C-alpha cells in the first residue's frame, strides 16, 4: 500500500515529503530554534505571577534539601544534525544544551532577585543593564549519547564566592532517576512526570553521559554584583533574604500566634539551621570550584619559553571552511 502511494506521487512531492521529514526530525537544530530555547524561559519569567517569589521563599525553608541547590531538569534528544561520524552526539553540541538548561535554572531561581537588585542599584545611581555573563565552561565526557536518543539535562547551583556563581550540569539517561518536582501550581511538568519514571530498581545508579561546570558573573554596567546578594533577594537563603515579600508569611503567622515571642525564637533557630545547611553545602561545592580555577593560569600559556608574538615556530597554517570572515582588531 505504501509502495503504491509512493509510486503515485510526483518526484517533486516526494522531495517535499522527504524534506518535511528531515526538518521535523532535526527541528532542534534549525535556525533560530536555539534562540527560542534560550529566551523562552527568560520571557516566561517576566510574566510570572507575584506569588512565584513567595513560593520560592516557602520552599527555601527545607534544610534537608535547600531549594537553592535543587536541580532544574530539561528533556531533549540528539537529532541527525547533531551527530558526528560515529552517529553519536557531537561534543561541540553539548554547549547549546548547556545554554538552554542554565537559562531555565537562572530564570526560575534568580529572576526576582535580579529585578529587585537592578532597581536598588539604579536608585543608587549605578548605570547599565543588569546581566548574567558566562565566564567559563568545562565539560568531561563519560559515555556517548546515541543518535535520536532521549536524555535529560540536570543543572543546579554548585556553589558561589564573592564574584562567581558556579553551576554544575549532568547529562543523564532519561528514566534512570526518579524525580520529585515542586512547582507553584503543584502539578508535575509533563516532561518530568515522576510517575512515568522507571523505578523498578531503586538501588540502580543514574547513567551520567557527561558533566559540565559553568561559572557566571553578574554585572550592572561595570559593577560586579556578588551572587549572594541576588540569592538572598530571591528568597533562596531561607528567611535571611532581603526581598520585600520574604517575611510576609512569617509575619502573618506571628500575628495569629498565641505566644509571638516563642514563635519568633523558633523561627530564629530554624533560620540558623537553614543557613548552616546552605553554607555547609556551599563550602562542599567550593572545593570543586577552587580546583577548577587552578586551570585559569593556562590563559598565559599561549607563548612558551623564548616564544614571542612576532616569532613563533608552528607546524603550519591550514585553511578551513570557517576561516572566511571579518578580521576584527
Residue, then its C-alpha position, 0 to 999 in steps of 0.5 A: x500500500x505504501x509502495x503504491x502511494x509512493x509510486x503515485x506521487x510526483x518526484x517533486x512531492x516526494x522531495x517535499x515529503x522527504x524534506x518535511x521529514x528531515x526538518x521535523x526530525x532535526x527541528x532542534x537544530x534549525x535556525x533560530x530554534x536555539x534562540x527560542x530555547x534560550x529566551x523562552x524561559x527568560x520571557x516566561x519569567x517576566x510574566x510570572x505571577x507575584x506569588x512565584x517569589x513567595x513560593x520560592x521563599x516557602x520552599x527555601x525553608x527545607x534544610x534537608x534539601x535547600x531549594x537553592x541547590x535543587x536541580x532544574x531538569x530539561x528533556x531533549x534528544x540528539x537529532x541527525x544534525x547533531x551527530x558526528x561520524x560515529x552517529x553519536x552526539x557531537x561534543x561541540x553540541x553539548x554547549x547549546x544544551x548547556x545554554x538552554x538548561x542554565x537559562x531555565x535554572x537562572x530564570x526560575x531561581x534568580x529572576x526576582x532577585x535580579x529585578x529587585x537588585x537592578x532597581x536598588x542599584x539604579x536608585x543608587x545611581x549605578x548605570x547599565x543593564x543588569x546581566x548574567x555573563x558566562x565566564x567559563x565552561x568545562x565539560x568531561x565526557x563519560x559515555x556517548x549519547x546515541x543518535x535520536x536518543x532521549x536524555x535529560x539535562x540536570x543543572x543546579x547551583x554548585x556553589x558561589x564566592x564573592x564574584x562567581x556563581x558556579x553551576x554544575x550540569x549532568x547529562x543523564x539517561x532519561x528514566x534512570x532517576x526518579x524525580x520529585x518536582x515542586x512547582x507553584x501550581x503543584x502539578x508535575x511538568x509533563x516532561x518530568x512526570x515522576x510517575x512515568x519514571x522507571x523505578x523498578x530498581x531503586x538501588x540502580x545508579x543514574x547513567x551520567x553521559x557527561x558533566x559540565x561546570x559553568x561559572x557566571x558573573x553578574x554585572x550592572x554596567x561595570x559593577x560586579x554584583x556578588x551572587x549572594x546578594x541576588x540569592x538572598x533577594x530571591x528568597x533562596x537563603x531561607x528567611x535571611x533574604x532581603x526581598x520585600x515579600x520574604x517575611x510576609x508569611x512569617x509575619x502573618x503567622x506571628x500575628x495569629x500566634x498565641x505566644x509571638x515571642x516563642x514563635x519568633x525564637x523558633x523561627x530564629x533557630x530554624x533560620x540558623x539551621x537553614x543557613x548552616x545547611x546552605x553554607x555547609x553545602x556551599x563550602x562542599x561545592x567550593x572545593x570543586x570550584x577552587x580546583x577548577x580555577x587552578x586551570x585559569x593560569x593556562x590563559x598565559x600559556x599561549x607563548x612558551x619559553x623564548x616564544x614571542x608574538x612576532x616569532x613563533x615556530x608552528x607546524x603550519x597554517x591550514x585553511x578551513x571552511x570557517x576561516x572566511x570572515x571579518x578580521x576584527x582588531 
